[in-house]
Amino acid sequence: MGSDAHMLVVTEPGTDATGAAGLLAGAWAHLDALEARWSRFRPDSEVSALNRGSGAPVVVSADTFTLVRHAVDAWKWTGGRYDPTVGAALVAFGYDRDFAGVAGRFAPAAAGDARPAPGPAGIELDPGQSTVTLPAGVSFDPGGIGKGLAADLVAEALLAAGALGALVNLGGDLRAAGEPPEPGGWSVSLPDPLRVGYELARFSLPHGAVATSDRLRRRWRTSAGTAHHLIDPDTGRPSSDDTVAVSVVADRAWRAEALTKALFLGGASEMHRHPDVHAVVVTADGRRHASPGVEATLR
């Protein structure tokens, strides 16, 4: 998924290293399977099959069906600020391959073709047949929600396999579930996006999820100027406001990840639309806007 991944499991007292290693091996295999189904850069993935569907229903696995369903739901309750149909815009700006291949090149950009994302309103979901139908001309991009959902699914599977607790961190989108390794909870540190080696915040979670989105790491040079991966669905272009990073604490990582996109595009003022969410927004001038639940943890 184009990110570093870290996993931690808490096991029953007396469990030997082999037992813990077996749990982690299963978790890595699970993560690899999700990558194989969801990558838009793999022609044999289920997401690629969906994007070739041209208006025809495509049978998908239960995990992929859940991915698309959650993405459509997130689009609705973020008022369209999170949008899983921005894939064409990403390709137009040169993000047409794994990011490792994008970052090291000067990408051609069809910026003049930028247009608003079509939105997922026309996506049809049939749970009985486990099919997804994308309208002709609409593509699905799992990038804004996939890492979070993968963290949720893998953490929950670790508990089902016998772990007492599990933390799965995929590029800063993490889910903590079950018993933490220390009585105080799962300790989570957020790096400061503007100061390398410094913390932005640190807090302890009894359980839950944290997700972060920023426009500083996934940047690349194009013929239309510097681009980044956070696309504004209303314009089809990389967001141009002064927000540089957003972190959200929520019950599930997929929800936290989708909400980072909403707050990134809406800015700190967007927090009032989601009063139950704990978040921090960092702007280019170094200002930090935090909800009360996060403000006390700022460093």
N, C-alpha and C positions, 0 to 999 in steps of 0.2 A: 504493500500500500504506500510505497514511497516514503516510508518513515522508519525510524528506529522503534523497536518493540521491546518492552520489558514486562516480565510476569513474575509474580511472587505468590507462593501458596503457603498457607498455614495448615499443618496436618495434625492429626491426633498425637498426643504425647507417646513417645516410643516408636513412632513410625520411622523406619530406616531411610537412608538416602535413596535406596532403590525405589521405594514407594513414592517418594516425592518426585523423583526423576520421571517415573512413569506417568504421573499426573501432568507434569509439564510437557512431556513428549506428546501426549494426547492433545494438549492445548495448542502446541505448535502445529500439529497436523490439522487441527480444526481451523486455525487461522489461515494456513496455506490453502485449505479447501475454499474458504470464503474469498480469499484473493483470487483463486482460479474462477470462481463464479461471477465476481463483481467487477473485475478490472475492465475498464473500457479500452485498454491497450492490448488485450488478448483477444484475437479473433474468435477463439473457441469458447469464450466466457458466455454466461447467460445474459449479461448486460449487453454484450455485443450482438447476441442473437435478437434481443429485444429491439436494438437500434436498427437492425436490418429488417424488422418485421413489416414495415410499410403498411401499417393499418391492420395486420392480421394478428390474431391471438397467438401467444407463444406460451407453451407450458414451461413453468419454472419450478425450482425447488421451493420448499417451505421458507427457507431463509431468504431467498430472493424475493418471494412474494411479500414477506414481512418488510424487507428493505423498501420496496416500492410503496407499500401501504403507509409506512411511517413517513416516507418522504412527502407523499401527497397530504397527509394529515399536518405535517409541519408547515408546508406551504400555506395551508388554510389558517392555522392559528398564529402565524407570523405576519399575516396580512400580505403574503407574497414576497416578503423581503428575503426569506430563504426560498430558493427556486431550484429544483433538480433538473430543469430544462435549459441550463445555461451552457451545455456542452458545446453547441455550435459556436458560441461566442468565444469560448476558450480555444477552440481549434482555429478560429479566425485570427486570434492573436498569437498563434504559434504553439499553443500547448496541445500538440497533437501526438505526443508520445510520452513515455515515462519521464518524470521530471529530471532524472539524471541526464537524459539526453537533451532536454530543453535548456537547462541552466548553462551548459557549456557552449552554446551556439548563438549566433545572431539570427533570430528567427524572422522569416518573412511574415508580414501581418496584413491581412485584408481588412484593416480598420475601417475603411470606407464602407464595408458591408455590414458594419455593426448595426444591430437592430434589437429592440426589446425581446426578451425571452418569451416564447409562446405560452409558457405556463403549463401545469399538468392537469388542468381542469378536464381535459378530454380523455385522460388515461382511464381505461376500463379494467376493473379488477374482478375476477370471477373466482371466489374462494372454493367453490365446489369443484371446479375443474383445475384449479391452481394455474390459471392463465392470466397474463397481463397483455393488454393491447394498447400500444402507443399510437396516437393519431399519425397519419402520414405527415412527414416533415418534422416530427417532434422526436428528439433524442433524450435519453435519460442519462444523467451524470450522477453517480453515487458519491462523488468526492466530498460533498458538503455534509454527509451524514454517515457514510460507510464505516469510517474508522470507529466512530462512537458506537454504532450498532454492533460492530465486530467485537469491541471490548465488552459490551453487555453480554453477547451470546457466549463468548468464551469464558467469561467469569462465571456465568450461571452454570455452564456445563462443568466447570471445575468443581463447583459445589455439588452438583448432581453426581459427580464421579467419586466423591468422598472427601474432598478438601473441606476443612473447617472454615477457611477464609481464602479469598483470592483477590489479587489486584492485577489488572491488565491495563497497561499503558501503551497506547499506539500513537506515537508522535505527539504526546501532550494531551490526547483525548483518553481519559482513563475512567475505569469503573472499579470501585472497591465494594466487595460483597462479603458477607459472613464475618467471622471473627477476625479482628485485626491482630497483628503480632504483638502489640503493646496495649496495656489497659487504656491508654489515652485515646486510642483510635488510630485510624490510618493517617499518618503524617504526610501532607502534600505541600510541596514547595513550588511556587510559581516563579520562573526566572523573569527578571526585569527585561523587557524587550529593547530598551534603549541603553542599558548598561550591562555589558557582558560580564558575567561572574557575580552579579548582584541579584538578590531576591526582590521580587515585587511583593510577595505575600507568602505567608506560611500559616497553615491551619490544620486542624485534626478533624477527620470525618469519622463518625461511627460507621457510616456506609454511605454510598451514593456515588456521584460522578462529577468530574471536572473536565471541561473542554476549553481549548484556547485556539483562537484564530488570529493570525497576524499577517501583515503584508510586507514584512521585511525579509523573511526567509525564502519564500517561493517567488522570486523576482527573476526576470530575464530581459535581455535586450532584444528589441524588435525594430523593424524598419519604421514603425510608428512611435518609437520611444520606449522607455522602460515600461514593462507590464507586470502585473501580478495576478494571482489566481482568484481573487475575490471580486467576482463580477457583479455589477449592479444590474438586476434583471430589467429595470426600467429603461436602461440605455444600451445594454449589451456590451458595455465597456468596463474595464477595471475601475473599481471605486476610486473616486478622486478627492474624498473629503480628508480631514486631518486625523482620523482615527488610525492608529497603527496596530493596536492589539486589543482583543477582548477575551476575557476569561469568564466562564459561567459555571456555577455550581448547581446541580440539579439531581433528581432522583435517578435518572438514567442518562447514560453517556450520549445516546443518539439524540435525546432531547436537548441536552446541554450543547452539543455540537451545532445543531440547527439554530439554536437561540444565539450562539455567537455570531452567526451571519446576520440575524435580525438586528442585533445591537451594533454590529460593525457598520451596517449601512444606515441605521437610524441614529447612531450616536448615543450619548449618555441620556438624552431626552427620551429614548425608546424604553428606558427602564420602567417608566410609569405604566406601560402597557402590560408589563409582566411583574406585578408587585410581589409575587411569590418566589421570584428568582433572585439569587444572590450573584452579583456580577461586579466586575471592575473593567472600566474602559480607560485605555491609555491613549493620549493624543500626542501628536508630533512634538509639541512644545514641552512635553514631560508631565503635563497635568494628569492626575488620576481621579477618576470619578467612580466612586464605589457605592454599592448598596449598603445599608446599615450592617447586614450580616457579614460583609467582607471587610468593611472599612477598618475594623479593629485589628485585622490581621496584616494590614499594610506595613511594609518595612521602611 
